[in-house]
Amino acid sequence: MTKRTGITGTALAALIATVAVPQATVFAQEKERALENVTVVAPRITEKRRTGSTMFTEVVNRDAVVDITDLNLSRTADVRKLDNRIREAAQLICEELEDEYPFGRPDVSTCVNRAVEDAMDQADKAVSQALARVR
């Protein structure tokens, strides 16, 4: 006589439901938790002289938080506003870094481009979340 062990159809369905429900709950919670801001970070590399003739390189960052709670990112006009806010924030913090560290690099326009590019990952995520909520 062959003894078979295994999960019956009912038990299998119960197991799948047990595993699937928590994942669906987590997904729903993640879906509800929308981004409220985008952080724009601008780096600057500068060289400083210590006492004597020793030079050292220092990387400094400045960041700005762009609030997006007032934007409906499922609308094209508001996505453009977000893009403008990110660019303005990047311009401001890159200019501040240049004023504070005049012999650093990169130049302001390169700094702005890098800061905007890095912040766009967050912006894209926020737009995707907004579009998912609309559907």
N, CA, C and O atoms as a MOPAC input file, in Angstrom:
PM7 MOZYME 1SCF
protein

 N      0.83800 1    -1.15300 1     0.00000 1
 C      0.00000 1     0.00000 1     0.00000 1
 C      0.90200 1     1.24000 1     0.00000 1
 O      1.85800 1     1.33000 1     0.77000 1
 N      0.57900 1     2.17700 1    -0.86900 1
 C      1.35700 1     3.39100 1    -0.98500 1
 C      0.72300 1     4.46800 1    -0.12600 1
 O     -0.47000 1     4.75800 1    -0.22200 1
 N      1.55800 1     5.04700 1     0.71300 1
 C      1.06000 1     6.12500 1     1.57600 1
 C      1.45900 1     7.44600 1     0.93100 1
 O      2.63600 1     7.67300 1     0.65400 1
 N      0.50100 1     8.29900 1     0.69500 1
 C      0.78100 1     9.59800 1     0.08000 1
 C      0.62100 1    10.69100 1     1.11700 1
 O     -0.36000 1    10.74500 1     1.85700 1
 N      1.58900 1    11.53200 1     1.14400 1
 C      1.47600 1    12.68800 1     2.02700 1
 C      1.46700 1    13.91900 1     1.14100 1
 O      2.08000 1    13.92700 1     0.07300 1
 N      0.82000 1    14.89000 1     1.55400 1
 C      0.76300 1    16.10400 1     0.75900 1
 C     -0.30900 1    17.02000 1     1.28900 1
 O     -0.93300 1    16.76100 1     2.31800 1
 N     -0.50300 1    18.07600 1     0.57500 1
 C     -1.47400 1    19.08000 1     0.98800 1
 C     -2.72300 1    18.88500 1     0.15700 1
 O     -2.65400 1    18.77900 1    -1.06700 1
 N     -3.84900 1    18.84000 1     0.81400 1
 C     -5.11700 1    18.70800 1     0.10000 1
 C     -5.45500 1    20.02400 1    -0.56800 1
 O     -4.86300 1    21.05600 1    -0.25200 1
 N     -6.38400 1    19.99300 1    -1.47100 1
 C     -6.78600 1    21.21000 1    -2.17500 1
 C     -7.24400 1    22.30000 1    -1.23400 1
 O     -6.89900 1    23.46600 1    -1.43000 1
 N     -8.01500 1    21.95100 1    -0.21400 1
 C     -8.50900 1    22.93500 1     0.74500 1
 C     -7.36500 1    23.51100 1     1.56500 1
 O     -7.29900 1    24.71900 1     1.79700 1
 N     -6.46700 1    22.63600 1     2.00000 1
 C     -5.33000 1    23.10000 1     2.79900 1
 C     -4.41800 1    23.98900 1     1.97000 1
 O     -3.89700 1    24.98800 1     2.46800 1
 N     -4.22300 1    23.62900 1     0.70700 1
 C     -3.39200 1    24.43300 1    -0.17800 1
 C     -4.00900 1    25.81700 1    -0.37700 1
 O     -3.30100 1    26.82300 1    -0.34100 1
 N     -5.30100 1    25.86800 1    -0.58200 1
 C     -5.98000 1    27.15700 1    -0.75500 1
 C     -5.84400 1    28.01600 1     0.49700 1
 O     -5.63600 1    29.22500 1     0.40600 1
 N     -5.96300 1    27.38900 1     1.66700 1
 C     -5.82200 1    28.12600 1     2.92500 1
 C     -4.40500 1    28.65400 1     3.08300 1
 O     -4.20600 1    29.77500 1     3.55100 1
 N     -3.40800 1    27.84400 1     2.69000 1
 C     -2.01100 1    28.26700 1     2.78200 1
 C     -1.74400 1    29.44700 1     1.85600 1
 O     -1.09600 1    30.41800 1     2.24600 1
 N     -2.24300 1    29.35700 1     0.64000 1
 C     -2.05400 1    30.45000 1    -0.31800 1
 C     -2.71900 1    31.72300 1     0.19200 1
 O     -2.14100 1    32.80500 1     0.09000 1
 N     -3.90800 1    31.60800 1     0.73200 1
 C     -4.61500 1    32.77800 1     1.26500 1
 C     -3.84700 1    33.38800 1     2.41800 1
 O     -3.77900 1    34.61000 1     2.54400 1
 N     -3.26400 1    32.54300 1     3.26600 1
 C     -2.50200 1    33.03600 1     4.41100 1
 C     -1.27400 1    33.80400 1     3.96000 1
 O     -0.92700 1    34.82800 1     4.54900 1
 N     -0.61500 1    33.31700 1     2.91900 1
 C      0.58800 1    33.98000 1     2.41800 1
 C      0.22700 1    35.21400 1     1.60700 1
 O      0.91300 1    36.23100 1     1.70800 1
 N     -0.81700 1    35.15500 1     0.81600 1
 C     -1.17000 1    36.24600 1    -0.08600 1
 C     -1.75900 1    37.44800 1     0.63200 1
 O     -1.49700 1    38.58100 1     0.23100 1
 N     -2.54300 1    37.23900 1     1.67500 1
 C     -3.20600 1    38.35000 1     2.36300 1
 C     -2.20100 1    39.32600 1     2.96500 1
 O     -2.33400 1    40.52900 1     2.74400 1
 N     -1.18900 1    38.86100 1     3.72400 1
 C     -0.23800 1    39.83300 1     4.25400 1
 C      0.49600 1    40.59500 1     3.15900 1
 O      0.76000 1    41.78800 1     3.31200 1
 N      0.83300 1    39.92500 1     2.05200 1
 C      1.52000 1    40.61600 1     0.97600 1
 C      0.61900 1    41.66900 1     0.35500 1
 O      1.08600 1    42.75900 1     0.02500 1
 N     -0.64800 1    41.37100 1     0.19100 1
 C     -1.58600 1    42.34400 1    -0.36400 1
 C     -1.73400 1    43.53200 1     0.57700 1
 O     -1.83600 1    44.67600 1     0.13400 1
 N     -1.74600 1    43.25200 1     1.88400 1
 C     -1.84800 1    44.32700 1     2.87300 1
 C     -0.62100 1    45.22500 1     2.81200 1
 O     -0.74400 1    46.45000 1     2.83800 1
 N      0.56800 1    44.61900 1     2.73000 1
 C      1.80700 1    45.40100 1     2.64000 1
 C      1.79400 1    46.23900 1     1.37400 1
 O      2.15800 1    47.41500 1     1.40800 1
 N      1.38000 1    45.65100 1     0.25400 1
 C      1.32700 1    46.38600 1    -1.00200 1
 C      0.37200 1    47.56700 1    -0.89900 1
 O      0.68500 1    48.66200 1    -1.36600 1
 N     -0.77600 1    47.35500 1    -0.29600 1
 C     -1.75200 1    48.43800 1    -0.14100 1
 C     -1.19400 1    49.54500 1     0.73800 1
 O     -1.40800 1    50.72600 1     0.46400 1
 N     -0.47200 1    49.16700 1     1.80300 1
 C      0.11300 1    50.18000 1     2.67700 1
 C      1.18300 1    50.97000 1     1.94100 1
 O      1.26300 1    52.19000 1     2.08500 1
 N      2.01600 1    50.27800 1     1.14600 1
 C      3.04400 1    50.97500 1     0.38100 1
 C      2.40600 1    51.91100 1    -0.63900 1
 O      2.89700 1    53.01300 1    -0.88200 1
 N      1.31100 1    51.45700 1    -1.22800 1
 C      0.62400 1    52.25900 1    -2.23200 1
 C      0.06700 1    53.53800 1    -1.61500 1
 O      0.07300 1    54.59200 1    -2.25000 1
 N     -0.41600 1    53.44300 1    -0.37400 1
 C     -0.99700 1    54.59800 1     0.30300 1
 C      0.06800 1    55.59000 1     0.76000 1
 O     -0.19300 1    56.79100 1     0.82500 1
 N      1.24900 1    55.10600 1     1.07400 1
 C      2.31100 1    55.94100 1     1.60700 1
 C      3.01000 1    56.68700 1     0.46500 1
 O      4.05000 1    56.24300 1    -0.02100 1
 N      2.45800 1    57.78500 1     0.05200 1
 C      3.00200 1    58.55000 1    -1.06400 1
 C      4.16000 1    59.42100 1    -0.59200 1
 O      4.22400 1    59.84200 1     0.56300 1
 N      5.05600 1    59.67200 1    -1.51300 1
 C      6.15700 1    60.57800 1    -1.20100 1
 C      5.59900 1    61.97500 1    -0.94900 1
 O      4.69500 1    62.42800 1    -1.65100 1
 N      6.13900 1    62.64400 1     0.04500 1
 C      5.68200 1    63.99500 1     0.37200 1
 C      6.69800 1    65.05400 1    -0.02000 1
 O      6.38900 1    66.24500 1    -0.05100 1
 N      7.91600 1    64.60900 1    -0.31900 1
 C      8.94000 1    65.55500 1    -0.73300 1
 C      9.99900 1    64.84900 1    -1.55700 1
 O     10.08600 1    63.62100 1    -1.58700 1
 N     10.79700 1    65.66100 1    -2.22000 1
 C     11.93500 1    65.18700 1    -2.99700 1
 C     13.14700 1    65.92300 1    -2.44900 1
 O     13.11900 1    67.14100 1    -2.27900 1
 N     14.20300 1    65.18300 1    -2.17700 1
 C     15.41900 1    65.79800 1    -1.65800 1
 C     16.41000 1    65.98300 1    -2.79700 1
 O     16.76300 1    65.03000 1    -3.49100 1
 N     16.84900 1    67.21400 1    -2.97600 1
 C     17.83100 1    67.55600 1    -4.00000 1
 C     19.16900 1    67.70300 1    -3.28500 1
 O     19.29000 1    68.47500 1    -2.33400 1
 N     20.17600 1    66.95600 1    -3.74800 1
 C     21.49200 1    66.97900 1    -3.10800 1
 C     22.52100 1    67.45300 1    -4.12400 1
 O     22.60100 1    66.93700 1    -5.23900 1
 N     23.30600 1    68.44700 1    -3.71500 1
 C     24.36200 1    68.97500 1    -4.57600 1
 C     25.71700 1    68.71600 1    -3.92500 1
 O     25.95000 1    69.13600 1    -2.79200 1
 N     26.61100 1    68.02800 1    -4.63000 1
 C     27.94900 1    67.78500 1    -4.08900 1
 C     28.95200 1    68.82900 1    -4.57700 1
 O     28.77600 1    69.42500 1    -5.64000 1
 N     29.98000 1    69.03800 1    -3.80500 1
 C     31.07100 1    69.92400 1    -4.22400 1
 C     32.36700 1    69.35900 1    -3.67700 1
 O     32.45700 1    69.03100 1    -2.49300 1
 N     33.35600 1    69.24500 1    -4.52000 1
 C     34.66800 1    68.75100 1    -4.12400 1
 C     35.58700 1    69.94900 1    -4.02700 1
 O     35.67700 1    70.75400 1    -4.95400 1
 N     36.25800 1    70.06100 1    -2.92000 1
 C     37.14700 1    71.19200 1    -2.71500 1
 C     38.45600 1    70.70800 1    -2.10800 1
 O     38.49300 1    69.68000 1    -1.43300 1
 N     39.49900 1    71.43100 1    -2.34300 1
 C     40.79400 1    71.10100 1    -1.75400 1
 C     41.14600 1    72.18000 1    -0.75100 1
 O     40.98800 1    73.37300 1    -1.00900 1
 N     41.62000 1    71.73900 1     0.38600 1
 C     42.00000 1    72.67700 1     1.43500 1
 C     43.43100 1    72.40000 1     1.85600 1
 O     43.92600 1    71.27800 1     1.75400 1
 N     44.06600 1    73.42500 1     2.31800 1
 C     45.43800 1    73.29500 1     2.78700 1
 C     45.42900 1    73.27900 1     4.30700 1
 O     44.86200 1    74.16000 1     4.95400 1
 N     46.06200 1    72.26700 1     4.85500 1
 C     46.22500 1    72.21900 1     6.30600 1
 C     47.45300 1    73.02600 1     6.66700 1
 O     48.15400 1    73.54100 1     5.79500 1
 N     47.70200 1    73.13000 1     7.93600 1
 C     48.91200 1    73.83500 1     8.34700 1
 C     50.10800 1    73.16900 1     7.69200 1
 O     50.20600 1    71.94200 1     7.66200 1
 N     50.98500 1    73.95200 1     7.18400 1
 C     52.10100 1    73.41500 1     6.41600 1
 C     51.69500 1    73.40600 1     4.95600 1
 O     50.97200 1    74.28800 1     4.49400 1
 N     52.16100 1    72.41300 1     4.24300 1
 C     51.85300 1    72.36700 1     2.81200 1
 C     50.97200 1    71.18600 1     2.42500 1
 O     50.78900 1    70.91900 1     1.23700 1
 N     50.42700 1    70.48000 1     3.39800 1
 C     49.60100 1    69.31600 1     3.10500 1
 C     48.23300 1    69.74800 1     2.57100 1
 O     47.54300 1    70.57000 1     3.17400 1
 N     47.86200 1    69.17200 1     1.42500 1
 C     46.54600 1    69.43600 1     0.83900 1
 C     45.66400 1    68.21700 1     1.09100 1
 O     46.14300 1    67.08300 1     1.10100 1
 N     44.40400 1    68.45700 1     1.28800 1
 C     43.46700 1    67.34900 1     1.38800 1
 C     42.19900 1    67.71000 1     0.62900 1
 O     41.85200 1    68.87900 1     0.46500 1
 N     41.53600 1    66.68500 1     0.18100 1
 C     40.30400 1    66.86100 1    -0.58400 1
 C     39.12100 1    66.63400 1     0.33500 1
 O     39.10200 1    65.70100 1     1.13800 1
 N     38.15000 1    67.49400 1     0.20200 1
 C     36.94800 1    67.38700 1     1.01400 1
 C     35.72800 1    67.42100 1     0.09000 1
 O     35.64200 1    68.24300 1    -0.82200 1
 N     34.80400 1    66.52200 1     0.34500 1
 C     33.54500 1    66.52600 1    -0.40100 1
 C     32.47300 1    67.06900 1     0.53200 1
 O     32.24500 1    66.53800 1     1.61900 1
 N     31.82700 1    68.12300 1     0.09200 1
 C     30.74900 1    68.71000 1     0.88500 1
 C     29.45500 1    68.61200 1     0.07700 1
 O     29.46300 1    68.66300 1    -1.15300 1
 N     28.37200 1    68.47400 1     0.78600 1
 C     27.05600 1    68.39400 1     0.15200 1
 C     26.14000 1    69.43500 1     0.76000 1
 O     26.26500 1    69.80100 1     1.92900 1
 N     25.25000 1    69.88600 1    -0.03500 1
 C     24.17500 1    70.73300 1     0.45200 1
 C     22.90400 1    70.11900 1    -0.10400 1
 O     22.88300 1    69.64500 1    -1.24000 1
 N     21.85400 1    70.12700 1     0.68500 1
 C     20.60800 1    69.56200 1     0.17600 1
 C     19.44800 1    70.51400 1     0.41700 1
 O     19.50100 1    71.40500 1     1.26400 1
 N     18.41500 1    70.29000 1    -0.35100 1
 C     17.18000 1    71.07100 1    -0.23400 1
 C     16.01600 1    70.09800 1    -0.35900 1
 O     16.03100 1    69.19400 1    -1.19500 1
 N     15.02300 1    70.29400 1     0.47200 1
 C     13.83600 1    69.44600 1     0.44100 1
 C     12.73500 1    70.19300 1    -0.31100 1
 O     12.35600 1    71.30600 1     0.05300 1
 N     12.23800 1    69.55800 1    -1.35900 1
 C     11.18500 1    70.14400 1    -2.18700 1
 C      9.85600 1    69.50600 1    -1.78300 1
 O      9.65300 1    68.30500 1    -1.95700 1
 N      8.96700 1    70.31700 1    -1.24800 1
 C      7.65100 1    69.83600 1    -0.82000 1
 C      6.77800 1    69.58800 1    -2.04800 1
 O      6.69700 1    70.42900 1    -2.94400 1
 N      6.12600 1    68.42500 1    -2.08000 1
 C      5.25700 1    68.11100 1    -3.21500 1
 C      3.82900 1    67.78700 1    -2.77600 1
 O      3.02400 1    67.29900 1    -3.57000 1
 N      3.52500 1    68.05800 1    -1.51900 1
 C      2.19500 1    67.69900 1    -1.00900 1
 C      1.07000 1    68.49700 1    -1.66400 1
 O     -0.07800 1    68.05300 1    -1.67300 1
 N      1.38800 1    69.65900 1    -2.20700 1
 C      0.35400 1    70.47800 1    -2.84300 1
 C      0.17100 1    70.15900 1    -4.32700 1
 O     -0.65600 1    70.77600 1    -4.99800 1
 N      0.94200 1    69.19700 1    -4.83800 1
 C      0.88000 1    68.88000 1    -6.26100 1
 C      0.07100 1    67.61100 1    -6.51700 1
 O      0.12300 1    66.65700 1    -5.74100 1
 N     -0.66700 1    67.61900 1    -7.60300 1
 C     -1.35500 1    66.41800 1    -8.07700 1
 C     -0.52000 1    65.89600 1    -9.24400 1
 O     -0.67400 1    66.34000 1   -10.38100 1
 N      0.36500 1    64.94800 1    -8.94400 1
 C      1.33300 1    64.50000 1    -9.93700 1
 C      0.75300 1    63.58900 1   -11.01000 1
 O      1.49300 1    63.03500 1   -11.82300 1
 N     -0.55400 1    63.43200 1   -11.01500 1
 C     -1.19400 1    62.74200 1   -12.13700 1
 C     -1.54100 1    63.75700 1   -13.22900 1
 O     -2.00900 1    63.38700 1   -14.30600 1
 N     -1.30500 1    65.03700 1   -12.94000 1
 C     -1.55200 1    66.11300 1   -13.90600 1
 C     -0.22700 1    66.60500 1   -14.47900 1
 O      0.72700 1    66.84100 1   -13.73700 1
 N     -0.17200 1    66.75700 1   -15.77800 1
 C      1.04700 1    67.18700 1   -16.46100 1
 C      1.53400 1    68.54000 1   -15.95300 1
 O      2.73700 1    68.73200 1   -15.77800 1
 N      0.63500 1    69.46700 1   -15.71900 1
 C      1.02200 1    70.80300 1   -15.25300 1
 C      1.74500 1    70.72800 1   -13.91100 1
 O      2.71700 1    71.45100 1   -13.68800 1
 N      1.27900 1    69.86400 1   -13.02600 1
 C      1.91900 1    69.73700 1   -11.71600 1
 C      3.24800 1    68.99500 1   -11.80300 1
 O      4.15000 1    69.25100 1   -11.00500 1
 N      3.38100 1    68.08600 1   -12.75700 1
 C      4.67600 1    67.42200 1   -12.97000 1
 C      5.69500 1    68.45700 1   -13.43600 1
 O      6.85600 1    68.41900 1   -13.02800 1
 N      5.26200 1    69.37500 1   -14.28500 1
 C      6.15900 1    70.46000 1   -14.72700 1
 C      6.54500 1    71.35800 1   -13.55000 1
 O      7.69200 1    71.79200 1   -13.44300 1
 N      5.58000 1    71.63400 1   -12.66700 1
 C      5.88800 1    72.43300 1   -11.47300 1
 C      6.93700 1    71.73400 1   -10.62000 1
 O      7.85900 1    72.37300 1   -10.11400 1
 N      6.79500 1    70.42600 1   -10.46200 1
 C      7.77400 1    69.65800 1    -9.69400 1
 C      9.15200 1    69.76700 1   -10.33100 1
 O     10.14400 1    69.99300 1    -9.63800 1
 N      9.21500 1    69.60700 1   -11.63600 1
 C     10.47900 1    69.72300 1   -12.35900 1
 C     11.10600 1    71.09800 1   -12.13000 1
 O     12.30700 1    71.19900 1   -11.87800 1
 N     10.29900 1    72.15000 1   -12.21800 1
 C     10.80600 1    73.51400 1   -11.99400 1
 C     11.30300 1    73.70100 1   -10.56700 1
 O     12.34400 1    74.32200 1   -10.34800 1
 N     10.56700 1    73.16800 1    -9.59300 1
 C     10.98400 1    73.29100 1    -8.19100 1
 C     12.32100 1    72.59600 1    -7.95700 1
 O     13.18800 1    73.11400 1    -7.25300 1
 N     12.47600 1    71.42400 1    -8.55200 1
 C     13.73300 1    70.68700 1    -8.39000 1
 C     14.88100 1    71.47900 1    -9.00200 1
 O     15.94100 1    71.61000 1    -8.38900 1
 N     14.67800 1    72.00400 1   -10.20000 1
 C     15.73300 1    72.78100 1   -10.86900 1
 C     16.07500 1    74.05600 1   -10.08800 1
 O     17.24700 1    74.40800 1    -9.95600 1
 N     15.06300 1    74.73800 1    -9.57700 1
 C     15.31200 1    75.95300 1    -8.79000 1
 C     16.07500 1    75.63100 1    -7.50900 1
 O     16.99900 1    76.35500 1    -7.13700 1
 N     15.69800 1    74.56100 1    -6.84500 1
 C     16.38800 1    74.15900 1    -5.61700 1
 C     17.83600 1    73.79100 1    -5.92000 1
 O     18.74400 1    74.17000 1    -5.18000 1
 N     18.05100 1    73.05700 1    -7.00000 1
 C     19.41200 1    72.66600 1    -7.38200 1
 C     20.25400 1    73.89600 1    -7.70000 1
 O     21.40900 1    73.98500 1    -7.28300 1
 N     19.68400 1    74.83800 1    -8.43100 1
 C     20.40800 1    76.06700 1    -8.77500 1
 C     20.81000 1    76.81900 1    -7.50600 1
 O     21.94900 1    77.26800 1    -7.37500 1
 N     19.87700 1    76.95000 1    -6.58900 1
 C     20.12800 1    77.68200 1    -5.34900 1
 C     21.24100 1    77.03700 1    -4.52900 1
 O     22.17300 1    77.72100 1    -4.10600 1
 N     21.15400 1    75.73700 1    -4.30400 1
 C     22.15500 1    75.10600 1    -3.43900 1
 C     23.51000 1    74.99600 1    -4.12600 1
 O     24.54000 1    75.03200 1    -3.45300 1
 N     23.53300 1    74.86300 1    -5.43900 1
 C     24.81500 1    74.82900 1    -6.14800 1
 C     25.49600 1    76.19600 1    -6.11600 1
 O     26.71600 1    76.28200 1    -5.97900 1
 N     24.71200 1    77.25800 1    -6.24200 1
 C     25.27900 1    78.60900 1    -6.13900 1
 C     25.78900 1    78.87900 1    -4.72600 1
 O     26.83500 1    79.50400 1    -4.54900 1
 N     25.04700 1    78.40700 1    -3.71700 1
 C     25.50000 1    78.57000 1    -2.32800 1
 C     26.81900 1    77.84100 1    -2.10200 1
 O     27.71500 1    78.36800 1    -1.44200 1
 N     26.94300 1    76.64400 1    -2.64100 1
 C     28.18900 1    75.89100 1    -2.49800 1
 C     29.34500 1    76.60100 1    -3.18900 1
 O     30.45900 1    76.63700 1    -2.66700 1
 N     29.08000 1    77.16300 1    -4.35700 1
 C     30.14200 1    77.87800 1    -5.06400 1
 C     30.58900 1    79.11000 1    -4.27400 1
 O     31.78100 1    79.41200 1    -4.21400 1
 N     29.63600 1    79.81900 1    -3.66900 1
 C     29.99000 1    80.98200 1    -2.85400 1
 C     30.81300 1    80.57300 1    -1.63800 1
 O     31.77600 1    81.24500 1    -1.26800 1
 N     30.41900 1    79.46400 1    -1.02300 1
 C     31.09000 1    79.00600 1     0.18900 1
 C     32.44400 1    78.35300 1    -0.10500 1
 O     33.37900 1    78.47300 1     0.68800 1
 N     32.54700 1    77.66800 1    -1.23800 1
 C     33.77400 1    76.96200 1    -1.63200 1
 C     34.14100 1    77.37600 1    -3.05600 1
 O     33.93300 1    76.60300 1    -3.99100 1
 N     34.68500 1    78.58400 1    -3.23700 1
 C     34.91100 1    79.11800 1    -4.58100 1
 C     35.92700 1    78.33700 1    -5.41800 1
 O     35.91100 1    78.42800 1    -6.64600 1
 N     36.80000 1    77.57800 1    -4.77600 1
 C     37.80800 1    76.84700 1    -5.54100 1
 C     37.44500 1    75.38100 1    -5.72500 1
 O     38.28800 1    74.56600 1    -6.10000 1
 N     36.20600 1    75.05700 1    -5.46400 1
 C     35.75300 1    73.67300 1    -5.60500 1
 C     35.27200 1    73.37100 1    -7.00900 1
 O     35.25700 1    74.23600 1    -7.88400 1
 N     34.89100 1    72.15500 1    -7.19600 1
 C     34.33100 1    71.71500 1    -8.46100 1
 C     33.19300 1    70.75000 1    -8.16700 1
 O     33.19500 1    70.18800 1    -7.07200 1
 N     32.27100 1    70.51600 1    -8.99700 1
 C     32.16500 1    70.99100 1   -10.37500 1
 C     31.64100 1    72.42400 1   -10.43200 1
 O     31.28600 1    73.01400 1    -9.41200 1
 N     31.60100 1    72.96800 1   -11.65000 1
 C     31.04800 1    74.30800 1   -11.82200 1
 C     29.54100 1    74.25100 1   -11.56000 1
 O     28.95700 1    73.17100 1   -11.47000 1
 N     28.93300 1    75.40800 1   -11.44200 1
 C     27.52200 1    75.48700 1   -11.05300 1
 C     26.61700 1    74.73000 1   -12.02200 1
 O     25.74100 1    73.98400 1   -11.58300 1
 N     26.80700 1    74.90300 1   -13.31600 1
 C     25.89500 1    74.24100 1   -14.26600 1
 C     26.01800 1    72.72000 1   -14.19800 1
 O     25.01000 1    72.02000 1   -14.30300 1
 N     27.22200 1    72.19900 1   -14.02600 1
 C     27.40400 1    70.74900 1   -13.88300 1
 C     26.79500 1    70.27200 1   -12.57600 1
 O     26.16000 1    69.21900 1   -12.52700 1
 N     26.98900 1    71.04200 1   -11.52600 1
 C     26.41200 1    70.72400 1   -10.22000 1
 C     24.88800 1    70.64500 1   -10.31800 1
 O     24.27400 1    69.70600 1    -9.81200 1
 N     24.29000 1    71.62900 1   -10.96900 1
 C     22.82900 1    71.66400 1   -11.12400 1
 C     22.35400 1    70.44100 1   -11.90300 1
 O     21.39700 1    69.77800 1   -11.50500 1
 N     23.02400 1    70.14900 1   -13.01100 1
 C     22.61900 1    69.00300 1   -13.83100 1
 C     22.68000 1    67.69500 1   -13.04100 1
 O     21.77200 1    66.87000 1   -13.13600 1
 N     23.73700 1    67.50600 1   -12.27100 1
 C     23.87500 1    66.27800 1   -11.47500 1
 C     22.81800 1    66.19800 1   -10.37800 1
 O     22.21800 1    65.14700 1   -10.15400 1
 N     22.60100 1    67.31300 1    -9.70400 1
 C     21.61800 1    67.32900 1    -8.61500 1
 C     20.21000 1    67.05100 1    -9.14600 1
 O     19.44300 1    66.30900 1    -8.53300 1
 N     19.88200 1    67.65100 1   -10.28500 1
 C     18.56400 1    67.43600 1   -10.89600 1
 C     18.42600 1    65.98200 1   -11.32400 1
 O     17.40200 1    65.34900 1   -11.06500 1
 N     19.44300 1    65.45800 1   -11.97100 1
 C     19.39400 1    64.06600 1   -12.44000 1
 C     19.18300 1    63.10000 1   -11.27200 1
 O     18.37900 1    62.17300 1   -11.36900 1
 N     19.89600 1    63.31500 1   -10.18300 1
 C     19.74400 1    62.44100 1    -9.01600 1
 C     18.35100 1    62.56700 1    -8.39400 1
 O     17.76700 1    61.56800 1    -7.97500 1
 N     17.82400 1    63.77600 1    -8.33300 1
 C     16.50500 1    63.99600 1    -7.72300 1
 C     15.37500 1    63.44900 1    -8.58900 1
 O     14.29500 1    63.14700 1    -8.07900 1
 N     15.61000 1    63.32100 1    -9.87600 1
 C     14.55800 1    62.84800 1   -10.77900 1
 C     14.15100 1    61.40600 1   -10.49300 1
 O     13.02400 1    61.01900 1   -10.80200 1
 N     15.03500 1    60.60700 1    -9.91500 1
 C     14.64100 1    59.24600 1    -9.53000 1
 C     13.49800 1    59.30000 1    -8.51900 1
 O     12.52500 1    58.55400 1    -8.62800 1
 N     13.62700 1    60.19000 1    -7.53700 1
 C     12.56600 1    60.35400 1    -6.54000 1
 C     11.30800 1    60.93600 1    -7.18100 1
 O     10.19200 1    60.51200 1    -6.87800 1
 N     11.49800 1    61.90400 1    -8.06500 1
 C     10.35700 1    62.53300 1    -8.73300 1
 C      9.59800 1    61.51400 1    -9.57600 1
 O      8.36700 1    61.48900 1    -9.57000 1
 N     10.32900 1    60.68000 1   -10.29600 1
 C      9.68600 1    59.64600 1   -11.11300 1
 C      8.88300 1    58.68500 1   -10.24700 1
 O      7.79100 1    58.26100 1   -10.62400 1
 N      9.42900 1    58.34800 1    -9.09100 1
 C      8.71600 1    57.44900 1    -8.17800 1
 C      7.42400 1    58.10800 1    -7.68600 1
 O      6.37800 1    57.46200 1    -7.61700 1
 N      7.50500 1    59.38400 1    -7.34900 1
 C      6.32200 1    60.11100 1    -6.87600 1
 C      5.25200 1    60.18300 1    -7.96500 1
 O      4.06400 1    60.02300 1    -7.68200 1
 N      5.66400 1    60.42200 1    -9.19600 1
 C      4.71000 1    60.48300 1   -10.31000 1
 C      4.08400 1    59.10900 1   -10.53500 1
 O      2.87700 1    59.00500 1   -10.75100 1
 N      4.89400 1    58.06500 1   -10.48600 1
 C      4.36300 1    56.70100 1   -10.65900 1
 C      3.33700 1    56.37000 1    -9.58600 1
 O      2.30000 1    55.77000 1    -9.87000 1
 N      3.63200 1    56.76300 1    -8.35600 1
 C      2.68000 1    56.52800 1    -7.26400 1
 C      1.37300 1    57.27600 1    -7.51100 1
 O      0.28800 1    56.73400 1    -7.29900 1
 N      1.48600 1    58.51200 1    -7.95600 1
 C      0.28300 1    59.31400 1    -8.21100 1
 C     -0.55400 1    58.69800 1    -9.33000 1
 O     -1.78000 1    58.64400 1    -9.23600 1
 N      0.09900 1    58.24400 1   -10.36800 1
 C     -0.62900 1    57.63200 1   -11.48300 1
 C     -1.26600 1    56.31000 1   -11.06700 1
 O     -2.35800 1    55.98000 1   -11.52900 1
 N     -0.60600 1    55.55600 1   -10.20900 1
 C     -1.15800 1    54.28200 1    -9.73000 1
 C     -2.40700 1    54.51100 1    -8.88100 1
 O     -3.33800 1    53.70600 1    -8.91400 1
 N     -2.42900 1    55.60800 1    -8.12300 1
 C     -3.60500 1    55.90900 1    -7.29300 1
 C     -4.80300 1    56.29600 1    -8.15400 1
 O     -5.94600 1    56.05300 1    -7.76700 1
 N     -4.55400 1    56.89300 1    -9.30700 1
 C     -5.62600 1    57.33800 1   -10.19500 1
 C     -6.28000 1    56.14700 1   -10.88800 1
 O     -7.48400 1    56.15100 1   -11.14300 1
 N     -5.49000 1    55.14500 1   -11.18500 1
 C     -6.00700 1    53.98300 1   -11.94300 1
 C     -6.89900 1    53.13200 1   -11.13000 1
 O     -7.40900 1    52.12500 1   -11.62200 1

